Amino acid sequence: MELQLYRLTQLSVDEILKELGEIREKIAEYESILASDAKLRGVIIKELEEVREKYGDKRRTEIIDESAELQLEDLIADEQVAVTVSHQGYLKRTPISTYRSQRRGGTGRMGMKTREEDFVSQLIVDSTHAYLLCFTNTGRVYWLKVYEIPDVGAAGKGKSMQSLLDLQPGENVRAILPVRDLEVEDRYVFFATRNGTVKKTPLKDFSNVMARGIIAIAIDKEDDLVSADLTNGKQTIFIATRDGMAIRFEEEYDADRSGIGLRPMGRNAAGNRGISLKKGDYVIGAAITNSDAMRDKERDECAAKLKLTDKLAAIRKAYAEAEQALTKTREDQRNKLVDAGAVNEAEKKLNDAWKAVTAFDDKLCVTRQLILTVTENGFGKRTDVDEYRLTARGAQGVTNLKATPKVGKTASILLVDETSELMVISQFGKIIRCDTKTIRAAGRATQGVRLLSLEADDKVAAAVIIPPEELNGKEEDPQGTLLQ
C-alpha cells in the first residue's frame, strides 16, 4: 500500500521486456524450423505421436464396399396427406398441414375444386409411401403410389384416373383401397360381383406390384365387379340386390358347417355364391360390418361401465325367449296346431323385444350400424344392421326394401352412422346433400321417405357418403340442400 508510483511503473516495464524476449526466442525457433526440413519433419512426427497417444483407440467405424440403388421413393418425404377422389374420377393429394384445425361449427375450407356436376366421393388420409389398390369392373387391380398423385393445391381439380393408370379399353375403377403394408397378415380383400359371386383373397397376394395390373378375381364376360373392401377375416358381409333383397352372413370360414363363411382363395379363383338371385335381379352393393360377437362385446363393455350388466342380461333373455317362441309357433302352424293369428302375435312380441334391445343400445351409447338404402326414384331409409338375420352364404336372403312403382327399385346401399352425410346425384345432374340422421329409421320391408324430387324420366345415378373431413360444420335444412 505504501509502494510508490514510479516503482509500479518500473515493474510493468520489466514484465514487457521479459515477454518481448520470449517472443523473440519463439520467432527465432520457428524461423529455424521453417528453414530446416529435418526440424520440420521432426515437429510433425512429434505432434502425430501425441495425437496417436491421445486418440489411438480401436477403429469403431466399419468400412465396407457396397453399391446401393437409389429409388425415387427414397427422395420423397414420408408424410401424411389427404387424397381426394371425385365422383367423375379425378384424384389429387394435399398435405394434411394445409387443412388447419378449426373449432366445431367452423366454415371449413375448400378441399377440391370440381365441375358443377362433380363432387368429392372419397377422402383417403395416408402416407405418401402408401399404395392405392385400384380395382376395376373387369376384376383387375392396379397399383398407384400416393406420391404419384399430383399435388395441385387445396383448391385444384386434380388429374384424371385414366391418365394415372394404364387401364384397358372398357375398364373403369370401382373401388380404391389404401394400404401401407402389402405383406401384413390377417388382412383380406373382399369382392362382390353383379351376379352374386363373392370371394376373399389375402392382401399379401397383391404384393407383386406391376404397372400393367393383374387379375384380382376371375370374372365372366357377362359379370362385373361391384365392390371391393378390406376385412380382418372375422366380420360380417352385407349384400343387397336391385329388386330389394339382402343377405347378411359371417365372413369367418367354418369347415364343419356348410355355407358358413368364406374360404380364402387365390387371385385367379372365381369365388363362391354369395346370394341366390331371382331372374333379372342383380347385386348393387355390399358393406362390411362388425360381427355380432364384436357388437355384443361392445354392449358388455358399455353396460359394465354404466353398471347395467344385469339389465342387459334380462333384455337379452327376453329377446331370446321371444325368438324361441316365434320359432315354436311357426312350427305349430305348419302342424296346424295354431292359426296365423298366433304367429302374428308371436311376431309382435319379438318385435317389441327387439325395440327394447335397440332402445337399450341408445342408453348404452353403443355405436349403431345402419344400412342406408336409396331407391332409383329418390327415396331412402335407414335400417339397423341387426334387423337382417344371419343366414348361410348363398341363400336368397330377406326383404330389404318394399319396392313399388312409387319408390322404384334399389339404386344404392351404404353403411352409415349418426354422423354421416349423404350426397345423391340424378341422371339429369340434380344433386342433393343431406344429413343421414334426418332420414327416418325404418324396418326392412318398408318404402322409406323422399330424399330428392325427380322429374318423370329422371332416376338416381349414384349416392355416396361425404367424407368427414369435407363436412363444413354448418347447420343444414332437415330436408337437405339442393345443389343443382
Beta strands, then each sheet from edge to edge (+ up, - down):
strand 1: 80-86
strand 2: 90-95
strand 3: 120-127
strand 4: 131-136
strand 5: 140-145
strand 6: 159-160
strand 7: 173-179
strand 8: 188-193
strand 9: 197-202
strand 10: 214-215
strand 11: 225-231
strand 12: 236-241
strand 13: 245-250
strand 14: 272-273
strand 15: 283-289
strand 16: 370-375
strand 17: 379-384
strand 18: 398-399
strand 19: 410-416
strand 20: 421-426
strand 21: 431-435
strand 22: 449-450
strand 23: 460-465
strand 24: 481-482
sheet 1: 3+ 1- 2+ 6-
sheet 2: 7+ 4- 5+ 10-
sheet 3: 11+ 8- 9+ 14-
sheet 4: 15+ 12- 13+ 18-
sheet 5: 19+ 16- 17+ 22-
sheet 6: 23+ 20- 21+ 24-
end
